[in-house]
Amino acid sequence: MEQQRYIGLDVHKDYSVFRILEPPEPMERVLGALSTLGPDQQLLMIIDRQPRPLYRILQNNGYDYRETFKPEGIFEILIWQAR
C-alpha cells in the first residue's frame, strides 16, 4: 500500500461550520497534523495570512517550508521534515 504523499489542511475555514478560524486555532491544527506526518510526506496548509510565528516553530523543530501567495489572497504553505 502506497503512503499518501501530501496531507492537506485548510486552516482558513472550518468547512464543517463555515467559519473563519481565528488564532491560535490554525497553528494548533497544523502542529497537531505534523505529529502524523511520515518521513516522505508533506503538509499543505492553506491560510488567509502569513503564519509568521509558525515559521520559527517549524525551523526549531526540524521542518522546512515553502510559502506561495495566491491571487485569491490566500497563502499555501508546504511543510516537510528537513533532512
C-alpha positions as CSV (number, residue, x, y, z in Angstrom):
1,M,0.0,0.0,0.0
2,E,1.5,3.4,-1.1
3,Q,1.6,6.1,1.6
4,Q,-0.2,9.3,0.7
5,R,2.5,11.9,-0.2
6,Y,0.5,15.1,0.7
7,I,-1.7,15.9,3.7
8,G,-4.0,18.9,3.1
9,L,-5.0,21.1,5.9
10,D,-7.1,24.2,5.1
11,V,-6.9,26.3,8.2
12,H,-8.5,29.3,6.5
13,K,-12.0,28.0,7.1
14,D,-13.6,25.2,9.1
15,Y,-16.0,23.8,6.4
16,S,-17.9,21.8,9.0
17,V,-19.3,25.1,10.4
18,F,-18.4,27.5,7.6
19,R,-16.4,29.9,9.7
20,I,-13.0,31.7,9.5
21,L,-10.6,30.2,12.0
22,E,-9.0,32.7,14.4
23,P,-5.6,32.4,16.0
24,P,-4.3,30.3,17.6
25,E,-6.5,27.6,16.2
26,P,-4.8,27.4,12.7
27,M,-1.4,26.9,14.4
28,E,-2.8,24.3,16.8
29,R,-4.2,22.3,13.9
30,V,-1.0,22.4,11.9
31,L,1.1,21.4,14.9
32,G,-1.3,18.5,15.6
33,A,-1.2,17.4,11.9
34,L,2.6,17.5,11.9
35,S,2.7,14.7,14.5
36,T,1.1,12.4,12.0
37,L,3.4,13.3,9.1
38,G,5.5,10.5,7.7
39,P,9.1,11.0,6.7
40,D,8.3,11.3,3.0
41,Q,5.0,13.2,3.4
42,Q,4.3,16.9,3.1
43,L,1.6,19.0,4.7
44,L,-0.1,21.7,2.6
45,M,-1.5,24.4,4.8
46,I,-4.0,26.9,3.3
47,I,-4.5,30.2,5.3
48,D,-5.5,33.8,4.7
49,R,-2.5,35.3,6.4
50,Q,1.2,34.7,6.8
51,P,1.7,32.4,9.9
52,R,5.0,34.1,10.9
53,P,5.1,32.6,14.4
54,L,4.7,29.2,12.9
55,Y,7.8,29.5,10.8
56,R,10.2,29.8,13.8
57,I,8.5,26.8,15.4
58,L,8.9,24.8,12.2
59,Q,12.6,25.7,11.9
60,N,13.3,24.9,15.6
61,N,11.7,21.5,15.3
62,G,13.4,20.3,12.1
63,Y,10.9,21.2,9.4
64,D,11.3,23.2,6.2
65,Y,8.6,25.0,4.3
66,R,7.8,26.9,1.2
67,E,5.3,29.7,1.1
68,T,3.3,30.7,-2.0
69,F,0.9,33.7,-2.1
70,K,-2.1,33.1,-4.4
71,P,-4.0,35.8,-6.3
72,E,-7.1,34.8,-4.3
73,G,-5.5,36.4,-1.2
74,I,-4.5,33.1,0.4
75,F,-1.2,31.6,1.3
76,E,-0.2,28.0,0.6
77,I,2.5,26.7,2.9
78,L,4.0,23.4,2.1
79,I,5.8,21.8,5.1
80,W,8.1,18.8,5.3
81,Q,10.7,17.3,7.6
82,A,14.1,18.7,6.9
83,R,16.8,16.2,6.1
